[in-house]
Amino acid sequence: MVDEDEILKVSRLAYLEFKGDQQQAFIAQFRKILEYFAQIRNAPTGELPVHFSKASLILREDIPGKSLSPDEALANAPRREGTYFVAPKIRWARDTSQ
C-alpha cells in the first residue's frame, strides 16, 4: 500500500490544492484507484491468447510545398502582433523543484 506521504507528493506534482478535509478525501480516493489497478494486475490472463496487430504505420512522403504567408497563417489568430501569435505568459504558482 502507498503511504500518505507518497500520495501527497503526487498531489503536489499535479499542483492540487486542498481546503479543509479535501486532502483526506483525496487520499482515500487515490488509494481506491490504486486498489482497482491492483485488481486489474491480478486478473487471470494466463490462458488468453496474445494478439499482435499486423497494421503498420504508413506515412505519406514528405514533399515540400508552398508555405502560407504570415497573413494566411495568422488569419484566425485571436491576437497577433505583426507576424507573431500573441499568447498569455505562463506563470507557475509553485516552485517545481520539489
C-alpha positions in Angstrom: 0.0 0.0 0.0 1.2 3.5 -0.8 1.7 5.7 2.3 0.1 9.1 2.8 3.4 11.0 2.2 3.7 9.4 -1.3 0.1 10.3 -2.2 0.7 13.9 -1.0 3.9 14.1 -3.1 1.8 13.1 -6.2 -0.8 15.7 -5.4 1.9 18.4 -5.2 3.4 17.3 -8.5 -0.1 17.7 -10.0 -0.5 21.2 -8.5 -3.5 20.1 -6.4 -4.5 22.3 -3.6 -6.8 21.2 -0.8 -9.1 23.1 1.6 -10.4 21.6 4.8 -10.9 17.9 4.7 -10.4 17.6 0.9 -6.9 16.3 1.5 -8.2 13.2 3.4 -10.9 12.6 0.8 -8.2 12.8 -2.0 -6.0 10.3 -0.1 -9.0 7.9 0.3 -10.0 8.2 -3.4 -6.4 7.8 -4.6 -6.0 4.6 -2.6 -9.3 3.3 -4.0 -7.9 3.9 -7.6 -4.7 2.1 -6.7 -6.8 -0.9 -5.4 -8.6 -1.0 -8.8 -5.2 -1.2 -10.6 -4.2 -4.0 -8.2 -7.3 -5.9 -9.2 -6.5 -5.5 -12.9 -2.9 -6.5 -12.3 -4.1 -9.7 -10.6 -6.7 -10.6 -13.2 -6.1 -14.2 -14.5 -4.8 -13.7 -18.0 -2.6 -16.8 -18.4 -5.0 -18.6 -20.9 -5.7 -15.6 -23.0 -4.0 -15.6 -26.4 -1.5 -12.9 -27.2 -2.6 -10.6 -30.1 -0.4 -8.6 -32.3 -1.6 -6.0 -34.8 -0.5 -6.6 -38.3 -1.1 -3.0 -39.2 1.9 -0.9 -39.9 2.4 2.8 -39.7 2.1 4.2 -43.2 3.2 7.8 -43.7 3.0 9.9 -46.8 6.1 11.1 -48.5 7.3 14.4 -47.2 7.1 16.7 -50.2 7.9 20.4 -49.7 5.2 22.7 -50.9 4.1 26.3 -50.9 4.1 27.9 -47.5 1.4 30.1 -46.1 2.0 33.8 -46.0 2.1 35.3 -42.4 -1.3 36.9 -43.0 -2.8 33.5 -44.1 -1.2 31.7 -41.1 -2.5 34.3 -38.6 -5.9 34.8 -40.2 -7.8 33.0 -37.4 -5.5 34.0 -34.5 -7.4 35.6 -31.6 -4.5 38.0 -31.1 -1.4 38.9 -33.1 1.4 41.4 -33.1 2.9 41.9 -36.5 3.7 38.4 -37.8 3.5 36.7 -34.4 0.8 35.0 -32.4 0.2 36.7 -29.0 -0.4 34.3 -26.1 -0.6 34.9 -22.3 2.5 34.3 -20.3 2.7 31.1 -18.3 3.3 31.7 -14.6 4.0 28.8 -12.2 2.1 29.1 -9.0 4.6 26.9 -7.1 8.3 26.0 -7.2 8.6 23.0 -9.5 11.8 21.8 -7.9 10.0 19.8 -5.1 
